[in-house]
Amino acid sequence: MKSKPAWILIADGGHASVFESLGPRSKLTPVEGMAFKMELPPNREIESDRPGRSQESANPTRHAIESRVDPRRELKRQLAREVALKLESAARNAKFNRLAVVAAPETLGELRAAFSDRLKSLVIAELAKDLVKIPLAELPSHLEAIW
């Protein structure tokens, strides 16, 4: 019985794509329905309102209340959760049984946090590199480290 091809997830904070691979230096084939994009506007556009104000109890001094959450970081986490859910569904349906994850370092951490234990058990390799903008034809030469 022929084994299933490995899936390779290539991601950064705003984009993610999954490819199918038969092995080292083999042609990568995009997996249908597994391309993701998140618009990441600047923080000034996300938080357009002025921050709330608070008043000290001992005197009339007022201070701005800064947000404790970076809105762009939250959008990146949201993308990682979305990717993890789709991969989990594909794994349940036996679409793949091996996964390599190639992502920018911060995104790799977000993906690790979003992956279920089942999905983590299918990960055969991780590479902390941002390859999202590399042309498809050149990707196999950049992926030799994961085989």
C-alpha positions in Angstrom: 0.0 0.0 0.0 1.4 3.4 -1.0 1.7 5.8 1.8 0.0 9.2 1.8 2.1 12.2 0.7 3.3 14.5 3.5 1.7 17.9 3.8 3.8 21.0 4.3 2.4 24.1 5.9 4.2 27.3 5.0 3.0 30.3 7.0 3.8 33.8 8.3 1.6 36.0 10.4 -0.8 36.9 7.6 -0.6 34.0 5.1 -0.6 30.2 5.2 -0.6 27.6 2.5 -0.5 23.8 2.5 1.3 21.8 -0.1 1.5 18.1 -0.8 5.0 16.5 -1.2 6.2 13.1 -2.2 9.6 13.6 -0.7 12.9 15.6 -0.9 13.1 17.8 -4.0 9.8 16.6 -5.3 7.3 19.0 -6.9 5.0 20.7 -4.4 1.3 20.6 -5.2 -1.0 23.1 -3.4 -3.8 21.4 -1.4 -7.2 22.7 -2.5 -9.0 24.8 0.0 -5.9 25.1 2.2 -4.7 28.7 1.5 -5.4 31.3 4.1 -5.0 35.1 4.2 -5.5 37.5 7.0 -5.5 41.3 6.4 -3.2 42.9 9.0 -3.9 46.6 9.0 -1.7 48.9 11.1 -2.6 49.1 14.8 -3.7 52.8 14.3 -6.4 51.6 12.0 -7.6 48.8 14.3 -7.7 51.0 17.4 -9.1 54.1 15.9 -10.7 55.4 19.1 -8.8 57.2 21.8 -8.0 55.0 24.8 -10.3 55.2 27.8 -9.4 57.4 30.8 -9.1 56.6 34.5 -8.8 59.0 37.4 -6.5 58.4 40.4 -8.4 58.1 43.7 -5.9 60.3 45.6 -5.9 63.3 43.3 -7.6 64.7 40.1 -4.9 63.3 37.8 -6.3 61.3 34.8 -4.4 58.6 32.8 -5.1 56.9 29.5 -5.9 53.2 29.8 -3.7 51.3 27.3 -4.9 48.1 25.7 -3.3 45.0 27.2 -3.6 43.1 23.9 -1.8 43.9 20.6 -4.6 43.8 18.0 -2.3 42.7 15.2 -1.0 39.8 17.4 -4.6 38.8 18.1 -5.3 38.6 14.3 -2.2 36.5 13.8 -3.4 34.1 16.6 -6.8 34.0 15.0 -5.2 32.9 11.7 -3.2 30.2 13.5 -6.4 28.8 15.1 -8.2 28.8 11.8 -5.3 26.9 10.1 -5.1 24.4 13.0 -8.9 23.7 12.8 -8.7 23.0 9.0 -5.7 20.8 9.5 -7.4 18.9 12.3 -10.4 18.3 10.1 -8.2 17.0 7.3 -6.3 14.8 9.7 -9.6 13.3 11.0 -10.6 12.6 7.4 -7.2 10.8 6.8 -6.1 13.3 4.1 -2.6 13.2 5.4 -0.6 11.4 8.1 2.6 13.5 8.2 2.9 17.3 8.5 5.9 19.5 8.2 5.6 23.1 9.5 7.6 25.9 8.0 6.8 29.3 9.5 8.3 32.6 10.7 9.5 32.1 14.3 6.7 34.0 15.9 4.1 32.3 13.8 5.6 28.9 14.5 5.0 29.6 18.2 1.4 30.6 17.5 0.8 27.5 15.5 2.3 25.2 18.2 -0.1 26.8 20.7 -3.1 26.3 18.4 -2.4 22.7 17.4 -4.2 19.9 19.2 -2.2 17.0 20.7 -3.3 14.8 17.8 -2.1 17.3 15.2 1.2 17.8 17.1 1.7 14.0 16.9 1.6 14.2 13.1 4.3 16.9 12.9 7.5 15.3 11.5 9.5 18.5 11.1 9.5 22.2 11.9 11.5 24.9 10.3 11.6 28.5 11.7 11.9 30.3 8.4 9.6 32.7 6.5 9.2 31.2 3.0 5.8 32.6 2.2 7.1 34.9 -0.6 9.4 32.3 -2.2 8.1 31.2 -5.6 6.6 27.7 -5.7 9.2 26.4 -8.1 12.0 27.4 -5.7 10.5 26.0 -2.5 11.8 22.4 -2.7 15.4 23.6 -2.5 14.6 25.6 0.7 12.9 22.6 2.3 15.8 20.2 2.3 16.3 20.7 6.0 13.0 19.2 6.9 13.7 15.8 5.2 
